Amino acid sequence: MRGGPAGSPGTAGCRQGGRREGTGRRGSCPSIHSRFGAANAAARGPVGEAISGPRGYNPIVAESVLVRITQAPLDPAEALSFVADPTAGGMVLFSGTVRDHSDHGAVVGLDYEAWEDQADARLRAIAHEMCDRWPVRKAALLHRTGTLDVGEISVIVCCSASHRAEAFEACRHGIERIKEDVPIWKKERLGSGDARWVMGS
């Protein structure tokens, strides 16, 4: 993590998020690897492979999934446009935004960083789960990195499905899985001038 304070989740050499500019040095992030490393990946099967759900709905095709990790602002209209499908009866979009407070006091902004190669793969695996477990037509999972101010969108999960119930359930599943399983972490910039690293997006 570039310039991260002592005690931050990563160490020097972790790349800040955004579009890829080369291959990250995996050996530089021991604390992240301990949670998201080879043992965890092996337990889940090959990254990017659809995880078998209780129903096994859709074969996964690249055109049905949009995944992006970027420093650019996220646009809900882009996600809604991507998941639009003439066979879908409903579209659901969740957008997570930077709020002005946390348990530790007033928040003036957040800094997001990601272990980008693994984060991208995990986002794709989650999108495949959504399509496999519900009759989802298309899914979009987008996440910001870099410096965000209060009110900015940090994450978008959007999907379309035949009916609203399936769309709501799949979208809820997507954001909950991102929070628990994607190697993205944030630094809360507090009004007091202090900063605090938090694991999970």
C-alpha positions in Angstrom: 0.0 0.0 0.0 1.5 3.2 -1.1 2.0 5.6 1.8 -0.2 3.6 4.1 0.2 4.3 7.8 1.6 1.8 10.3 -1.1 -0.8 11.0 -2.8 -0.5 7.6 -4.0 -3.8 6.0 -1.3 -3.8 3.3 2.4 -3.0 3.0 4.5 -1.1 0.6 4.2 -2.5 -2.9 0.4 -3.0 -3.0 -0.9 -1.1 -5.9 -3.6 1.5 -5.4 -6.8 0.7 -7.3 -7.7 1.9 -10.8 -7.1 0.3 -14.1 -4.2 -2.1 -14.3 -0.8 -0.7 -15.0 1.1 -3.9 -14.5 1.3 -7.0 -12.4 1.1 -6.5 -8.6 3.7 -8.1 -6.3 1.8 -10.7 -4.4 4.5 -11.1 -1.8 4.1 -7.6 -0.6 0.8 -8.0 1.1 1.1 -10.8 3.7 -2.0 -9.7 5.7 -4.2 -9.7 2.7 -2.8 -13.0 1.5 -3.6 -14.6 4.8 -7.3 -13.9 4.2 -7.5 -14.0 0.4 -4.6 -16.3 -0.5 -4.3 -19.7 -2.2 -6.0 -21.8 0.5 -9.2 -19.7 0.3 -9.1 -19.7 -3.5 -8.6 -23.5 -3.6 -11.6 -23.9 -1.3 -13.8 -22.0 -3.8 -12.6 -23.6 -7.0 -11.1 -21.9 -10.0 -11.6 -18.1 -9.9 -14.1 -17.0 -12.6 -15.9 -20.4 -12.6 -19.6 -20.3 -11.8 -20.2 -21.6 -8.3 -22.9 -24.2 -8.3 -26.0 -22.9 -6.6 -29.2 -24.6 -5.5 -30.9 -23.9 -8.9 -28.1 -23.7 -11.6 -30.0 -21.2 -13.8 -27.8 -19.5 -16.4 -24.8 -20.5 -18.4 -22.3 -17.7 -17.9 -21.3 -15.7 -20.9 -19.0 -12.7 -20.9 -21.6 -10.4 -22.4 -23.9 -10.9 -19.4 -21.4 -9.6 -16.8 -19.8 -6.1 -16.3 -17.1 -5.9 -13.7 -14.8 -2.8 -13.2 -12.5 -1.5 -10.5 -11.6 2.1 -11.3 -10.6 5.5 -9.9 -13.2 7.2 -12.1 -16.6 8.2 -10.8 -19.3 5.5 -11.0 -22.4 6.1 -13.1 -25.6 4.3 -12.1 -27.0 5.0 -15.5 -24.2 3.0 -17.1 -25.0 0.0 -14.9 -28.7 0.2 -15.6 -28.1 0.5 -19.3 -25.9 -2.5 -19.3 -28.3 -4.8 -17.5 -31.3 -3.8 -19.5 -32.8 -6.8 -21.3 -36.1 -7.3 -23.1 -36.7 -10.6 -21.3 -36.3 -9.0 -17.8 -39.3 -7.8 -15.8 -37.3 -5.9 -13.2 -33.9 -4.2 -12.6 -32.5 -3.5 -9.2 -29.5 -1.2 -8.4 -27.7 -0.8 -5.2 -25.3 2.1 -4.8 -23.1 2.5 -1.7 -22.1 6.0 -0.9 -19.6 7.7 1.5 -21.5 8.8 4.6 -20.4 11.6 6.9 -19.9 9.6 10.1 -18.8 6.2 11.5 -18.5 4.7 14.9 -15.3 6.6 15.3 -16.8 10.1 14.7 -17.3 12.5 11.8 -16.0 11.4 8.4 -14.7 13.8 5.8 -13.9 11.2 3.2 -12.6 7.7 2.4 -9.5 6.4 0.6 -10.1 3.0 -1.1 -7.3 0.6 -2.1 -7.6 -2.9 -3.7 -5.5 -5.9 -4.4 -6.7 -5.4 -7.9 -6.0 -8.8 -9.6 -7.7 -10.7 -6.9 -10.5 -8.2 -6.4 -11.4 -8.3 -10.1 -11.5 -12.1 -10.1 -13.6 -12.2 -6.9 -16.1 -9.7 -8.3 -16.5 -11.8 -11.5 -17.0 -14.9 -9.3 -19.7 -13.1 -7.4 -21.4 -12.0 -10.6 -21.4 -15.6 -11.7 -22.9 -16.7 -8.4 -25.8 -14.2 -8.9 -26.4 -15.6 -12.5 -26.2 -19.2 -11.3 -28.4 -19.0 -8.3 -31.2 -16.7 -9.7 -32.6 -16.2 -13.2 -30.5 -13.1 -13.6 -30.2 -11.8 -17.2 -27.3 -9.5 -16.7 -25.2 -8.2 -13.7 -22.9 -5.2 -13.2 -20.5 -4.9 -10.3 -18.5 -1.7 -10.2 -16.1 -0.5 -7.4 -14.2 2.8 -6.9 -10.7 3.2 -5.6 -8.8 6.3 -4.7 -10.0 9.3 -2.7 -13.7 9.8 -2.3 -15.6 12.6 -0.7 -18.8 12.4 1.3 -21.7 11.6 -0.9 -19.7 10.0 -3.7 -20.6 6.5 -4.9 -18.1 3.8 -3.9 -19.8 0.7 -5.2 -22.6 -0.3 -7.5 -24.3 -3.7 -7.8 -27.0 -3.9 -10.4 -28.9 -6.8 -12.1 -31.9 -7.6 -14.2 -34.1 -10.7 -13.8 -37.5 -12.0 -15.0 -39.2 -10.9 -11.8 -38.5 -8.3 -9.1 -38.1 -10.8 -6.2 -35.2 -12.6 -7.9 -33.6 -9.3 -8.9 -33.8 -8.0 -5.3 -32.4 -11.3 -3.9 -29.6 -11.5 -6.3 -28.6 -7.8 -5.8 -28.6 -8.2 -2.0 -26.4 -11.3 -2.4 -24.0 -9.5 -4.6 -23.3 -6.6 -2.2 -23.1 -8.8 0.9 -20.6 -11.1 -0.9 -18.5 -8.1 -1.9 -18.4 -6.8 1.7 -17.2 -10.2 3.0 -15.0 -11.6 0.3 -13.4 -9.0 -2.0 -9.9 -7.7 -1.0 -10.7 -4.0 -1.0 -10.1 -1.9 2.1 -10.7 1.8 3.0 -9.2 4.4 5.2 -11.6 6.6 7.0 -10.5 10.3 7.1 -12.0 11.6 10.3 -12.9 15.1 11.1 -10.5 15.0 14.1 -7.6 14.7 11.6 -7.1 11.0 12.5 -7.3 8.2 9.9 -8.4 4.6 10.4 -8.1 1.6 8.1 -11.2 -0.7 7.7 -11.1 -4.1 6.0 -13.9 -4.6 3.5 -15.5 -2.2 1.1 
